[in-house]
C-alpha cells in the first residue's frame, strides 16, 4: 500500500506542472500569458512612437495588438499622416502585420 501512495506522490508534481503550463498556453482565439505580455509591450512601443512623432497626431490614434497584429484606428488630417502612422507601427520590433483603419477627417 505504501508503494502505491509513493507512486501517486511522485506523479502528482509532474501532473501539477503540466496542468499549470497548459493553463498558460494560447489557442487560436485566446492569447497565452507570454503573448499577452508581448502584445502589451508592442502596443506601448507603437503608441509611444506615435506620440513622439511630430508629423502624426498620436493622441488621435488608438493602438490594439493581438498576437503581434497591430490595429490602428482613429482620425488624421491627411493621407500622409495615415501612411506615416502605419510606417511607424511597422517599424516596431515584434509587429507582424498592421491593419490601418485610420480615417482621414
Secondary structure, DSSP 8 states (H G I E B T S, - for coil): -HHHHHHHHHHHHHHHHHHHHHHH---SSS--HHHHHHHHHHHHHHHHHHHH-TTS-GGGEEEEEETTEEEEEEEESSHHHHHHHHHHHHTSTT--EEEEEEEE-
